[in-house]
């Protein structure tokens, strides 16, 4: 399979699945409504059983998948873009702007992110959009210094120096030289940020601090906590926990692979 | 509190007094200035639901969080490093083949999932350890009995915290050992026939200390996040549980004070670890 296809089949496949689930939800094919079948164990009628409201767990898991994944991916894209943008300001702007961005990064990083998230989540009980904004605002600063270090290194390369000597501006250099050089780092940052966003959003949902109408794997785990002393935790807690762990495992493996593939050209020179 | 039904029965004088007590009089700038001045004097505010000062509440909760962190740190640092060295010494060997997948699995578990699974396993399905709190309802008579009770209550939360952080140190030690195994001084020592234990401890282990300390500094923020979840799952009365109860009670004074307090704590701890790393790096 060509390299480009190999790199994109997984995200493209996930996107198609998410869209399919969304359309199925809109068309009423996946109905997550309460019923009298409360806390039914897995069987032929309900493959993964039902919860304390009589809702089908499998349907809930399927409907929660796009929300969890889209939230994680969208947050990762936004945080990585913001981080690289801020790093560009740090490296290529004047000392005043550069210093200001770095001091903002310092200020944001002083407080543990989860604490800030808890504080704001308690105030606003975020839905999808506000949770996305919260995760972006608290997450962008982590990667600025890493991206700035790579940009500084890439900015010293001969192709950039040559282009600059020929009168090219930094925007031109970004578009035609730096963008290609930064792609491996962007990949690594994206994967790490997907992991972080999934962890934080599910953590907030697990604590019951997100909008109760926002169905995610974390919120399903939160509602399963009441059933720890009944046998229902087997089908209420384990499936969302397994899916969340699987997502984290996949991102961990992808991050590891992406680091290795980036390291190969450097050492093979 | 002022926007809830509680304020309905208050007269205007009482409402003004309550606002004054909560520091809500004057414009925003003067409120911020007053709060900053109070912070400088060590006043983090007053929690009305707890009827106690925020600093006092945090100082009461901090030792419990400290107990969990101090209990978990040797487990994940020493456990992670020792198994990492063992796996890195013989890549593809028995330890590497069996331990690496397990640690990878642990690294994929969110902190709250690991905590809930431990709670289920040892607190509910096989109830050998307490599932909540830091002390029993009826404390033991003597200090030894009391200490044993506290230790029993801390086992599951400490383990949950340690398991979450173990992977970081395992993979660090494994990768560093793989690199160190190729270095001249290690090859030379092996050629001279030094004992495997001396190689593990004096040659690889000691060389790993600065890297592990640096990683410990990185770990601190993650550790504080993880300890929140662990304390909430086990209803452990540390700072995480206190903050969570402040969220549920809408106790914003306590929340605000806790954010400032924890930020200062993280800064101080990072400063100490950074100082240690620099000292060790100078030593060579």
Boltz contact constraints between the chains, C-beta under 6 A:
constraints:
  - contact:
      token1: [A, 110]
      token2: [B, 263]
      max_distance: 6.0
  - contact:
      token1: [A, 111]
      token2: [B, 259]
      max_distance: 6.0
  - contact:
      token1: [A, 111]
      token2: [B, 263]
      max_distance: 6.0
  - contact:
      token1: [A, 112]
      token2: [B, 221]
      max_distance: 6.0
  - contact:
      token1: [A, 112]
      token2: [B, 224]
      max_distance: 6.0
  - contact:
      token1: [A, 112]
      token2: [B, 225]
      max_distance: 6.0
  - contact:
      token1: [A, 114]
      token2: [B, 225]
      max_distance: 6.0
  - contact:
      token1: [A, 115]
      token2: [B, 259]
      max_distance: 6.0
  - contact:
      token1: [A, 115]
      token2: [B, 262]
      max_distance: 6.0
  - contact:
      token1: [A, 119]
      token2: [B, 255]
      max_distance: 6.0
  - contact:
      token1: [A, 122]
      token2: [B, 247]
      max_distance: 6.0
  - contact:
      token1: [A, 199]
      token2: [B, 110]
      max_distance: 6.0
  - contact:
      token1: [A, 206]
      token2: [B, 112]
      max_distance: 6.0
  - contact:
      token1: [A, 241]
      token2: [B, 113]
      max_distance: 6.0
  - contact:
      token1: [A, 245]
      token2: [B, 108]
      max_distance: 6.0
  - contact:
      token1: [A, 245]
      token2: [B, 109]
      max_distance: 6.0
  - contact:
      token1: [A, 248]
      token2: [B, 108]
      max_distance: 6.0
  - contact:
      token1: [A, 249]
      token2: [B, 108]
      max_distance: 6.0
  - contact:
      token1: [A, 252]
      token2: [B, 108]
      max_distance: 6.0
